[in-house]
């Protein structure tokens, strides 16, 4: 099977596992938006299918693949399977999906979009159904504000790389990124907490004397 990354995914002969890229990649890749993706992936796939007028559910779980990338959008027999128990999908023809492929991954494949943008679309469509509290009892997050905070840090890192091109500078900023990663792993999910973390990391980066 193959599970989806921000667009297509990587090959694997076994069931997919969670993706955990390096922290350096998190400023431009899927890990950077993981909370957003996790929230979007709680939406049942059958609701996503309905939005695309795809008749796929627990009773009719094997259909023709809906992805345009699959044989030019054409196939003679059903190869796309919906797994109700894990709220996931997999196409045995184009090998997209897997046990960790949920709402965000499906929309990303349908729209040929980055995973985080697909997640944002899912949340925008179903925000009234997601509720105010998630499964961990955490208050829901204003993701527009959250993305702005994260992008602000991303821009600070980019500017640093443009200004300092030495190996010493690279190690310095990667240390700052790792510190951010460690703090985020504590799951302090409020935007206020995130803003405090980001401002501290930005101050540290800007204090570099190269």
N, C-alpha and C positions, 0 to 999 in steps of 0.2 A: 504493500500500500504506500501511498504518498500523501502526506499532509500538506496543507497549504501554508505558504509563507505570505509575504505581503502581496504577492500576485499569484504565483503558481505553486511553489513548494520544492522539496528536495526528495530524491528517491530513497526508498527504504523497502526491504523485502519483508519486514514485519510490521506489526501495528505501530502507528506513530506515537511518539512521546512529545511532551511539551518542549517548546523551543526556548532555548536560553542562550541568546547570542552574547557576545562580549559587551561589557558596559559601554565601550567606545562606540559600538554600533547603536546603542540605545538612543542616541540623539537623532538618528535618522531612520531607524528601523522600528519594528513592531514592539520591542520591549519598552520603548519610550512611551508608548500609549497603552500599556498592558491593562491598566485599570479600565480604560475606555472599552477595550476589546472584550474584557471579561464581562462587563456589564451588558454589552450588546449580545453576547453569546448566551445570555440567560433567556432570550426571546425564543420561543419554540419555532423550530424550522417550518412547521406547517403554516404558521402565520406568514413567514417570509415567502413560502411557495405561493400562497394565496395572492400576495402582492404582485407576483409575476404571472398570475393566472396559470399556475402549474398545479395539476391535480395529482398530488402526491401526499399520502397519509399512511396511517398504520395499516389500513386495509389494502390500499393500492401503493405498495412501497417500492415496486420496481418499475421504472418508467424509462422512456428514451431520454438520453442526456440532454439537459436544457442549455448547456454551455455552447456558445458559438465556436469556441476553440476546438470542439469535438468534431472532427471530420467535416469541418466547414459548417457545423450546425445540423448535420444530417447523419442519421443512422437508421438501420432497418429494424433493429430489435432493441428492447430495453436493456440498458447496462448501468443505469443510475439507480442506486439503492438508498432508501431512507431508513435509518435505524432509530426507531421510536425510543428505545430504552436509553440510548446515549445522546439523543437529540443531535445526531450527526449524519453524515452522508458519505458516499463513496461511489465513484464511477469506475467500473471495471474496464471500461474502454479507454478513456483518456487518463485514468489513474489519478484523478483529482479527488481530494477528500481524505477521509480516514476517521478514526475514533475521536480525534481532537478537532475535527472540522465542523464548525457550528454556523450560527447565523452570519457572523462577520465574514467568515471564509466563503460562504455561499454567495453573498452579495459581491464580495471582491472578485470572485470568478465570473459572475454574471456581468458585472460592470467593467471588468478589466481595470480595477481600481486598487490603490494601496489598501492594505488591511485596515489601517486606522481610519481612513476616509469611509470605507465600507461600514466600519463600526459606528462612526458618527451618523451615517445615514440611517442605520437601524435604530439608533437611539432617538433620532429626530422623528422617525415614523411611529415609534412605540413608546415615547416618553410618558404618555399618560397611563400606560399599563405597567411600567416598571416599578412604580411605587416610590415612596419616600425613604424606605429603609431596605437595605440589601440583606442577604442571608446571614451576614455577620453582625447584623444589628447596627450598621454604620449609616449615618445620614447620607442621603444621596448627594452627589457632587454636581456643581455647575461645571460641566465639561468644557463649555466655551471659555470660561475664565481659567480653568485648569490648563487647557492647551496654550493659552496666551502666556501663562507663567512658565510653562515648560519651553515654549518657543523662545522666550526671553533668555533663558539659560542657554539654549542651543545657539542663539546668536552670539552670546558672550564667548562661548567656546570657539565658534567659527572665527570671530574677530581675533581671538588669541592666536589661533593657528596661522592666520594671515600676518600677524605682527611678529610672531616668534617661530622660527623654522628650525631651531636647534633640537638636538636629541634631549638635552636637559629640559627644555621647555615642554617637549612632548611628554616626558615622564612626569613633569610637574602637573600639567593639566589632567593627565590620566589619573593621577593621585586624587585630584579634586573630584573627578567624575566617579571614581571608586567610592569616595566618601559619600557622595550623593546616593549612589547605588545602595550602600550599606544602610543609610538612613531611611531610604524608601522601603527597604525590606522589612522595616518595623511596622509597615502598614499604617502610618499616620496619614489617613486619607483625606482629611479636611483640607480645603484650599488654603486656609490660614496657616496650617502647619506646613504645607508645601511651599507657600510663599516665604516663610521664615527660613526654611532649608535652602531654597534657591538663592535668597538674598545673601545668606552666609557663604554659600559656595561662590557666588559672583564676587563678593568682597575678597575672598581668598585668591581667586584667579587674578583679579585686578591688582592685587598687592605684589605680584611677581616682579622681581627686579632682575631682568635678564640682560 
